[in-house]
């Protein structure tokens, strides 16, 4: 996979999420991603950035336009230095929530993207990498 461009945005307040979503939309349009896939990507990315702000007091988002074997896509890396996730398997179950939400966040975001990877260490933070291909 080849990285064609990258852009990093810190997320520390609600307004940062607006800037992030707008920039993500610009990149999706730039690679010719259709509206349905744009909506799926932005919905997943919004959920993950909101979680980062809510549970870890923010973090950083790295957006990359990538070239795969057959098409271009967007890879977004969410990194925080929050409390981490003790049980990733449990956190990925529909209906699980540590807050007062419906618990659709992580598994819902995973269903909306092409690739989803999560790494977390309790006390050190969480990194989630999602990829959405232009046509998938």
C-alpha positions as a Python dict, from the first residue, in 0.01 Angstrom:
ca = {
    (1, 'X'): (0, 0, 0),
    (2, 'X'): (128, 344, -90),
    (3, 'X'): (41, 661, 106),
    (4, 'X'): (-36, 939, -144),
    (5, 'X'): (-101, 1213, 112),
    (6, 'X'): (-155, 1256, 483),
    (7, 'X'): (-308, 1512, 717),
    (8, 'X'): (-307, 1508, 1099),
    (9, 'X'): (-568, 1683, 1313),
    (10, 'X'): (-571, 1709, 1692),
    (11, 'X'): (-909, 1644, 1856),
    (12, 'X'): (-949, 1819, 2191),
    (13, 'X'): (-1294, 1982, 2164),
    (14, 'X'): (-1622, 1947, 1973),
    (15, 'X'): (-1520, 2208, 1715),
    (16, 'X'): (-1217, 1998, 1619),
    (17, 'X'): (-1455, 1717, 1520),
    (18, 'X'): (-1634, 1953, 1278),
    (19, 'X'): (-1303, 2050, 1118),
    (20, 'X'): (-1204, 1682, 1098),
    (21, 'X'): (-1531, 1570, 936),
    (22, 'X'): (-1516, 1853, 681),
    (23, 'X'): (-1157, 1766, 588),
    (24, 'X'): (-1244, 1397, 564),
    (25, 'X'): (-1531, 1477, 327),
    (26, 'X'): (-1295, 1686, 111),
    (27, 'X'): (-1053, 1392, 86),
    (28, 'X'): (-1333, 1146, 5),
    (29, 'X'): (-1455, 1373, -276),
    (30, 'X'): (-1096, 1418, -397),
    (31, 'X'): (-1054, 1042, -455),
    (32, 'X'): (-1398, 1014, -619),
    (33, 'X'): (-1569, 821, -340),
    (34, 'X'): (-1944, 792, -393),
    (35, 'X'): (-2193, 957, -159),
    (36, 'X'): (-2304, 632, 11),
    (37, 'X'): (-1946, 533, 96),
    (38, 'X'): (-1867, 890, 205),
    (39, 'X'): (-2163, 878, 442),
    (40, 'X'): (-2057, 541, 586),
    (41, 'X'): (-1699, 661, 635),
    (42, 'X'): (-1794, 993, 794),
    (43, 'X'): (-2048, 824, 1023),
    (44, 'X'): (-1788, 572, 1146),
    (45, 'X'): (-1521, 840, 1182),
    (46, 'X'): (-1759, 1068, 1372),
    (47, 'X'): (-1841, 791, 1619),
    (48, 'X'): (-1474, 706, 1674),
    (49, 'X'): (-1364, 1069, 1718),
    (50, 'X'): (-1656, 1128, 1958),
    (51, 'X'): (-1548, 825, 2163),
    (52, 'X'): (-1191, 955, 2168),
    (53, 'X'): (-1311, 1292, 2299),
    (54, 'X'): (-1556, 1141, 2550),
    (55, 'X'): (-1344, 862, 2697),
    (56, 'X'): (-986, 986, 2649),
    (57, 'X'): (-1023, 1367, 2652),
    (58, 'X'): (-918, 1374, 2287),
    (59, 'X'): (-628, 1255, 2079),
    (60, 'X'): (-510, 1280, 1720),
    (61, 'X'): (-651, 1170, 1388),
    (62, 'X'): (-426, 1087, 1093),
    (63, 'X'): (-602, 1083, 755),
    (64, 'X'): (-421, 921, 463),
    (65, 'X'): (-513, 880, 99),
    (66, 'X'): (-382, 536, 13),
    (67, 'X'): (-332, 350, -312),
    (68, 'X'): (-421, -17, -295),
    (69, 'X'): (-381, -288, -557),
    (70, 'X'): (-701, -198, -743),
    (71, 'X'): (-826, 136, -609),
    (72, 'X'): (-762, 430, -380),
    (73, 'X'): (-905, 467, -33),
    (74, 'X'): (-885, 656, 292),
    (75, 'X'): (-713, 521, 602),
    (76, 'X'): (-786, 702, 928),
    (77, 'X'): (-590, 639, 1246),
    (78, 'X'): (-739, 750, 1578),
    (79, 'X'): (-481, 762, 1859),
    (80, 'X'): (-535, 861, 2220),
    (81, 'X'): (-356, 836, 2552),
    (82, 'X'): (-673, 761, 2749),
    (83, 'X'): (-755, 481, 2993),
    (84, 'X'): (-755, 212, 2724),
    (85, 'X'): (-1003, -70, 2674),
    (86, 'X'): (-966, -360, 2916),
    (87, 'X'): (-1166, -613, 2712),
    (88, 'X'): (-1168, -540, 2338),
    (89, 'X'): (-1376, -851, 2261),
    (90, 'X'): (-1649, -732, 2497),
    (91, 'X'): (-1625, -373, 2367),
    (92, 'X'): (-1681, -503, 2012),
    (93, 'X'): (-2011, -672, 2106),
    (94, 'X'): (-2333, -504, 2001),
    (95, 'X'): (-2505, -354, 2303),
    (96, 'X'): (-2194, -320, 2522),
    (97, 'X'): (-2141, 25, 2669),
    (98, 'X'): (-1933, 166, 2952),
    (99, 'X'): (-2129, 490, 2931),
    (100, 'X'): (-2499, 556, 2905),
    (101, 'X'): (-2515, 500, 2529),
    (102, 'X'): (-2673, 222, 2327),
    (103, 'X'): (-2335, 56, 2277),
    (104, 'X'): (-2345, 70, 1897),
    (105, 'X'): (-2022, 267, 1857),
    (106, 'X'): (-1731, 31, 1791),
    (107, 'X'): (-1918, -261, 1628),
    (108, 'X'): (-2134, -17, 1431),
    (109, 'X'): (-1827, 170, 1306),
    (110, 'X'): (-1665, -159, 1208),
    (111, 'X'): (-1964, -254, 992),
    (112, 'X'): (-1946, 76, 802),
    (113, 'X'): (-1585, 48, 683),
    (114, 'X'): (-1376, -190, 472),
    (115, 'X'): (-1109, -264, 735),
    (116, 'X'): (-1107, -207, 1111),
    (117, 'X'): (-819, -265, 1353),
    (118, 'X'): (-806, -183, 1723),
    (119, 'X'): (-515, -193, 1968),
    (120, 'X'): (-545, -84, 2328),
    (121, 'X'): (-338, -96, 2644),
    (122, 'X'): (-502, -21, 2976),
    (123, 'X'): (-354, 297, 3121),
    (124, 'X'): (-175, 389, 2799),
    (125, 'X'): (-440, 446, 2532),
    (126, 'X'): (-610, 317, 2224),
    (127, 'X'): (-537, 321, 1852),
    (128, 'X'): (-806, 241, 1597),
    (129, 'X'): (-728, 224, 1225),
    (130, 'X'): (-1011, 220, 973),
    (131, 'X'): (-992, 201, 596),
    (132, 'X'): (-1265, 271, 346),
    (133, 'X'): (-1194, 192, -18),
    (134, 'X'): (-1336, 417, -287),
    (135, 'X'): (-1570, 144, -414),
    (136, 'X'): (-1618, -73, -111),
}
